[in-house]
Each structure stands twice: as structure tokens, then as C-alpha cells.
Amino acid sequence: MNGKISKISEGAEARIYTAKLLGTDAVVKYRHAKGYRARELDEEIRMQRTRTEAKVQAKLYKNGLSVPPVLMVGRYWIAMGRISGTTMNRLLFEKGRSVAMSALNSERAMTAMEKAGMQLAMMHTIGIVHGDFTPANIMLDKHGRVWIIDFGLAEFTDSQEERALDVLLMKRSLDASLYAAFEKGYTRLMKKEAHRVFSRLRAIEKRGRYQLRTLAIQN
């Protein structure tokens, strides 16, 4: 890496930096150590999660999904192409934004959420679940292209349960109109398989498992 490296955010699992990598604008995600875990266990967890995340992201990119390309992978870090855009969470819900997207039911927002549903369906059809599919991890660029980011909780699985949890996280993040647009996009690509996912989603809602997943993400 060359040039200035600047930290732009820090979460429970990782720190995010901007940098230059071989002349390319990049984002670097570094999984930092957790002091409460035994050192060897901590290193193993960080290494395995980094590897899985990089493999997931590389496979999605190879299959044509709108995700940042993986440029380089280290033991605890991933360097990826930088996407210029704004998260849907900010566009939809941040108070005081003087942009058209601030209106929850604007045509642009509906179109973006339908595209997000299609992106998730594409992920599921190639055997990957996101694990934290919310507006905070969906970006919209100036051309109206929807990008998916942050695969730190992603898994390789065809589990209908995990697919349904991805959909449920979006359902609980949106109003009814936006969720309907998202569901429309998801169903368009999942086709007959979609009804199995939605059936499992309803079962999860009845037993309240979404609460357990939310707590797991927060911790």
C-alpha cells in the first residue's frame, strides 16, 4: 500500500480504512484483536473469518454481483476496491438530509430496494447468505447502481432458515411499501424457491428467532 491511510470507521469486529493500493483507491478492513479471548483462539477466529469473507466476496464478484472487488488478502485484513456511494440507511433514515431519497416511498427508493432484493436472490441462488442484510450494508451510487457490502457474517450455505433470516432482517428494517418492493425483486429471481423462503420466514417470526439473531449480531 502507498499514500495516506485514513481510518473511516470502527466496529465491534473490525476497523475500516481508506488507502491506495497499486494506484487504486481501496478500502481496507482489518479485524482487530479481542482482549477477552485467549490469544490463540482469537487469532484463529480472526483468520478464519477473514478468509471466509474474502472467499465469499470473491465468488460474488465472479458471479456478477455488485460487490467491491477483492484486491489483496492478509492474515487479518482484506483490501478491496472502493465504492463511491451512500448507504441506503443514511439515504432513507438520516434526519435532515435534503435529498429526494429521504422520502421513504420515493420512486428512487422503491427501485433501489427492488434491486437490493434481486441482489440477495442472486446471492442465495449461488449458495451464500449475507448474515446482516440491512439498509446499512446496501449502497447506492450516483448512477443508481445498488452495491452490497460487509460480508463479515456471510456463510456458504443453502439453508432455507438462513436465507429467511436475511430476508427478515430487511423486513424489520423497512416500512411496508419499501419491503414490498424488496420482496418483489427477491421473488423475481428466486421464482418458485421464494415461497419456501417466505414460508420459513413466517415460521421464524412466530417463534421469535429473529430476536436471537439480532442479539448475536450486536454482541
Secondary structure as the mmCIF struct_conf table of DSSP 4:
data_model
#
loop_
_struct_conf.conf_type_id
_struct_conf.id
_struct_conf.beg_label_comp_id
_struct_conf.beg_label_asym_id
_struct_conf.beg_label_seq_id
_struct_conf.end_label_comp_id
_struct_conf.end_label_asym_id
_struct_conf.end_label_seq_id
STRN STRN1 ASN A 2 GLU A 10
BEND BEND1 ALA A 12 GLU A 13
STRN STRN2 ALA A 14 LEU A 21
TURN_TY1_P TURN_TY1_P1 LEU A 22 GLY A 23
STRN STRN3 THR A 24 ARG A 31
TURN_TY1_P TURN_TY1_P2 GLY A 35 TYR A 36
BEND BEND2 ARG A 37 ARG A 37
HELX_RH_AL_P HELX_RH_AL_P1 ARG A 39 LYS A 62
TURN_TY1_P TURN_TY1_P3 ASN A 63 GLY A 64
BEND BEND3 SER A 66 SER A 66
HELX_LH_PP_P HELX_LH_PP_P1 PRO A 68 PRO A 69
STRN STRN4 VAL A 70 VAL A 73
BEND BEND4 ARG A 75 TYR A 76
STRN STRN5 TRP A 77 GLY A 81
HELX_LH_PP_P HELX_LH_PP_P2 ARG A 82 ILE A 83
STRN STRN6 THR A 86 THR A 87
HELX_RH_AL_P HELX_RH_AL_P2 MET A 88 PHE A 93
TURN_TY1_P TURN_TY1_P4 LYS A 95 GLY A 96
BEND BEND5 VAL A 99 VAL A 99
HELX_RH_3T_P HELX_RH_3T_P1 ALA A 100 SER A 102
BEND BEND6 ALA A 103 ALA A 103
TURN_TY1_P TURN_TY1_P5 LEU A 104 ASN A 105
HELX_RH_AL_P HELX_RH_AL_P3 GLU A 107 THR A 125
TURN_TY1_P TURN_TY1_P6 ILE A 126 GLY A 127
STRN STRN7 ILE A 128 VAL A 129
BEND BEND7 GLY A 131 GLY A 131
BEND BEND8 THR A 134 THR A 134
HELX_RH_3T_P HELX_RH_3T_P2 PRO A 135 ASN A 137
STRN STRN8 ILE A 138 LEU A 140
TURN_TY1_P TURN_TY1_P7 LYS A 142 HIS A 143
BEND BEND9 GLY A 144 GLY A 144
STRN STRN9 VAL A 146 ILE A 148
TURN_TY1_P TURN_TY1_P8 GLY A 152 LEU A 153
STRN STRN10 GLU A 155 PHE A 156
HELX_RH_AL_P HELX_RH_AL_P4 GLN A 160 LYS A 171
TURN_TY1_P TURN_TY1_P9 ARG A 172 SER A 173
BEND BEND10 LEU A 174 LEU A 174
HELX_RH_AL_P HELX_RH_AL_P5 ALA A 176 MET A 190
HELX_RH_3T_P HELX_RH_3T_P3 LYS A 191 GLU A 193
HELX_RH_AL_P HELX_RH_AL_P6 ALA A 194 ARG A 207
TURN_TY1_P TURN_TY1_P10 GLY A 208 GLY A 208
HELX_RH_AL_P HELX_RH_AL_P7 ARG A 209 GLN A 218
#
